[in-house]
Amino acid sequence: MNTCMGFFFPWLLSMSLTGGLQTPISSLPPLAAPSPPPADRLREVYAWKQVDFAFPSPEIRQYAISSGSFVPKDNLPLGLEVWNSRIFVTLPRWKSGIPATLATIPRDRRDAGGNLSPTLEPYPNWSWHQPGNCDAMTSVFRIAVDPCGRLWVLDSGVVDTVDTVKQACPPQILVFDLTTDALIWRYRLPEDQVKEGSLFSNIAVDVRDGSCDDAHVYITDVWRFGLVVYKLRENRSWRITHHFFYPDPMAAQYELHGLTFSWTDGLFGLSLSPLDPKTGDRTLFFHPMSSFREFSVPTSVIRNETASDAHPDAFSPLGEPRYATKGQSSASAMDKRGVMFYNLVTRDSVGCWNSNQPGGYIPALQGVVAHSNVTLVFPNDLKIDHERRQSVWVLSNRLPVYLYSDLDPKEYNFRIMTAYVDEAAQGTVCDPNFMYVPSAEEHNIGSRLNCPF
């Protein structure tokens, strides 16, 4: 088999499975390599060896430990969000012994007494974290704050995901007013939108021009490969399916610091573009967790209950795979300038891409904001705040070590890091002040291999 045919057949197979290319394009230094200079762009805000909670008293804390309702080693921060002076952290109930599934800490370490590892304050209070109470919170994976000062909580209702997965309560969306911390809305997903084995793991909120009552919410079902769209004004939702939501079998194997494992996780990462002044629309960028590709769809298509079925070709892959290997990404977010930041979970890195670049989505235009095999081991969640000068926030948590091995209680396992978005992208190909036009060779894979395609 010649070079062209040896390349073309797996390319065709991959394209039939995922709608995209899987091909050697570029690579980063190995995980064990020293952190390059960009690591300094992210400032460490907090770090924990194990997390603890602000129990009402030492006696209640000790009782929680002795009764098994608090097992420190089993608590893993997963998601984060930032609003004004607070950071919100989620702790899904992967295992038993997790007393609260959503908590807060001060945004500024000085407000935590300078403590690098502050205790977590259950949000909005302890009464919301009673196991078995479906009117409270069961297991929160991700959260999102909208410009209206509301916290949208995605409660999966799924517990014991490490051992025997159990749908303890129906999946629900809880909305809190961050001025009063009062619950202002609750929506339980209809049964026909929840599949056997569903796991609702990520959420993005679309509010435009201050129209707080016209919010649309996008929710990913990572295990059953669907997108649920919730329309606040009508208090209803619909489920969308598309083959771009499925995992790529060629990206299902992960390698991280000596651990090798397989995940067939589908639709996960979501990024909303700024509003296009010409069309009045936004673009939803998305990717499956087990994939090296990014995709997009106009939000006008998914905000219409029937349009996604009528126009499946409105969903499209972006350019080329971001990397040939180790290109899996978890969370992503886009700033007001149109610069996307995303976590590269098996590269100990945070990447970026400027959506305004004329070269499109190709490896040559993927920047590296930070890389560290100490502080960024499995960067899991990523958010961009709502400040006038925006910051990107990253939570790393060594999740595969937690799942398949044992976290070392003597090491810092969980970190929250941040940087202003303009400083994070400065000096990379994502910098809006830098314009790079790739060569034709960087765009055309076939020509580089002397193949007729």
MOUR-V673141 format. One record per backbone hydrogen bond with DSSP energy under -1.0 kcal/mol. CO is the residue of the C=O (numbers start at 0). NH is the residue of the N-H. E is the energy in kcal/mol with one decimal. If there is no record, write none. Layout:
BEGIN
co=<CO | CO>
nh=<NH | NH>
e=<E | E>
END
This chain:
BEGIN
co=<1 | 2 | 3 | 4 | 6 | 7 | 8 | 9 | 10 | 11 | 12 | 13 | 14 | 25 | 29 | 35 | 36 | 37 | 38 | 42 | 45 | 47 | 47 | 51 | 52 | 56 | 57 | 58 | 59 | 60 | 61 | 62 | 63 | 63 | 70 | 71 | 78 | 80 | 82 | 84 | 85 | 86 | 87 | 88 | 89 | 91 | 92 | 93 | 96 | 100 | 101 | 102 | 103 | 104 | 107 | 108 | 108 | 109 | 111 | 115 | 119 | 120 | 124 | 125 | 127 | 129 | 132 | 138 | 141 | 143 | 145 | 148 | 149 | 150 | 151 | 152 | 153 | 154 | 156 | 156 | 158 | 165 | 165 | 170 | 171 | 172 | 173 | 174 | 174 | 175 | 176 | 181 | 184 | 186 | 189 | 190 | 194 | 198 | 201 | 203 | 205 | 207 | 209 | 210 | 214 | 215 | 216 | 217 | 218 | 219 | 220 | 221 | 225 | 226 | 227 | 228 | 229 | 230 | 230 | 235 | 237 | 239 | 241 | 242 | 244 | 247 | 251 | 253 | 255 | 258 | 260 | 264 | 265 | 268 | 270 | 275 | 280 | 281 | 282 | 283 | 284 | 285 | 286 | 286 | 288 | 289 | 291 | 293 | 294 | 295 | 296 | 297 | 298 | 305 | 306 | 310 | 311 | 315 | 327 | 330 | 332 | 334 | 337 | 338 | 339 | 340 | 341 | 343 | 343 | 347 | 348 | 349 | 349 | 350 | 351 | 352 | 353 | 356 | 359 | 360 | 361 | 362 | 366 | 369 | 376 | 377 | 379 | 380 | 382 | 389 | 390 | 391 | 392 | 393 | 394 | 394 | 395 | 397 | 398 | 399 | 400 | 407 | 413 | 414 | 415 | 415 | 416 | 417 | 418 | 419 | 420 | 424 | 427 | 430 | 439 | 445 | 446 | 450>
nh=<5 | 6 | 7 | 8 | 10 | 11 | 12 | 13 | 14 | 15 | 16 | 17 | 18 | 323 | 32 | 38 | 39 | 40 | 41 | 417 | 415 | 412 | 413 | 119 | 54 | 60 | 61 | 62 | 63 | 64 | 65 | 66 | 68 | 69 | 73 | 74 | 89 | 87 | 85 | 106 | 82 | 104 | 80 | 102 | 77 | 93 | 159 | 161 | 70 | 90 | 122 | 88 | 120 | 86 | 110 | 111 | 113 | 112 | 114 | 46 | 53 | 103 | 127 | 128 | 136 | 132 | 135 | 155 | 153 | 151 | 148 | 177 | 145 | 175 | 143 | 173 | 140 | 171 | 167 | 168 | 165 | 158 | 167 | 188 | 154 | 186 | 152 | 183 | 184 | 150 | 180 | 176 | 174 | 172 | 192 | 193 | 197 | 221 | 219 | 217 | 215 | 210 | 211 | 213 | 231 | 205 | 229 | 203 | 227 | 200 | 225 | 265 | 220 | 239 | 218 | 237 | 216 | 234 | 235 | 230 | 228 | 226 | 244 | 245 | 266 | 250 | 262 | 260 | 258 | 255 | 253 | 289 | 288 | 286 | 284 | 279 | 275 | 298 | 272 | 296 | 270 | 294 | 267 | 268 | 290 | 247 | 321 | 317 | 285 | 315 | 283 | 300 | 302 | 309 | 310 | 313 | 314 | 295 | 344 | 342 | 340 | 337 | 354 | 334 | 352 | 332 | 350 | 346 | 348 | 371 | 343 | 368 | 369 | 341 | 366 | 339 | 356 | 359 | 361 | 319 | 364 | 365 | 351 | 349 | 397 | 396 | 330 | 394 | 392 | 420 | 384 | 418 | 382 | 416 | 379 | 380 | 414 | 401 | 402 | 403 | 404 | 410 | 47 | 395 | 44 | 45 | 393 | 42 | 391 | 423 | 424 | 427 | 430 | 433 | 443 | 450 | 449 | 452>
e=<-2.8 | -1.6 | -3.2 | -2.0 | -1.7 | -2.6 | -2.4 | -2.7 | -2.2 | -2.1 | -1.5 | -2.7 | -2.2 | -1.2 | -2.1 | -2.1 | -1.9 | -2.2 | -1.2 | -2.1 | -2.2 | -2.1 | -2.1 | -2.8 | -1.8 | -2.0 | -2.4 | -2.2 | -2.2 | -2.0 | -2.5 | -2.3 | -1.1 | -1.9 | -2.2 | -1.4 | -2.5 | -3.4 | -2.4 | -3.2 | -2.4 | -2.0 | -1.7 | -2.5 | -2.7 | -2.0 | -2.0 | -1.7 | -2.6 | -2.2 | -2.7 | -2.8 | -2.3 | -2.9 | -1.6 | -1.4 | -2.5 | -1.2 | -1.2 | -2.2 | -2.7 | -2.3 | -1.5 | -1.9 | -2.5 | -1.9 | -1.6 | -2.0 | -1.9 | -3.6 | -1.8 | -2.4 | -2.0 | -2.4 | -2.1 | -2.2 | -1.3 | -2.3 | -1.4 | -1.6 | -2.2 | -2.7 | -1.5 | -2.0 | -2.5 | -2.4 | -3.4 | -3.1 | -1.3 | -2.6 | -3.4 | -2.6 | -2.6 | -3.1 | -1.7 | -1.4 | -2.2 | -1.8 | -2.0 | -3.0 | -1.9 | -2.5 | -1.9 | -1.7 | -2.4 | -3.3 | -2.8 | -2.1 | -2.8 | -1.5 | -1.2 | -3.3 | -2.7 | -3.3 | -2.6 | -1.9 | -2.6 | -1.1 | -1.3 | -3.0 | -2.8 | -2.4 | -2.0 | -1.1 | -1.8 | -2.5 | -2.4 | -2.0 | -2.0 | -2.7 | -3.4 | -2.2 | -2.5 | -1.5 | -3.2 | -3.0 | -3.0 | -3.0 | -2.5 | -1.5 | -2.5 | -2.9 | -2.1 | -1.5 | -1.6 | -3.3 | -2.8 | -3.0 | -2.3 | -2.5 | -2.8 | -1.6 | -2.3 | -1.7 | -2.1 | -1.9 | -1.3 | -2.4 | -1.0 | -2.2 | -3.1 | -1.7 | -2.3 | -2.4 | -2.1 | -2.2 | -3.3 | -1.4 | -1.6 | -2.2 | -2.8 | -2.7 | -1.3 | -2.2 | -2.6 | -3.2 | -1.7 | -1.3 | -1.1 | -2.7 | -1.8 | -1.9 | -1.8 | -2.3 | -1.8 | -1.9 | -1.1 | -2.5 | -3.4 | -2.2 | -2.0 | -1.6 | -2.3 | -2.7 | -2.5 | -1.5 | -2.2 | -1.9 | -2.3 | -2.9 | -1.9 | -1.9 | -2.5 | -1.9 | -3.0 | -1.5 | -2.8 | -3.5 | -3.0 | -2.6 | -1.8 | -2.1 | -1.5 | -2.6 | -1.7 | -2.8 | -1.1 | -1.7>
END
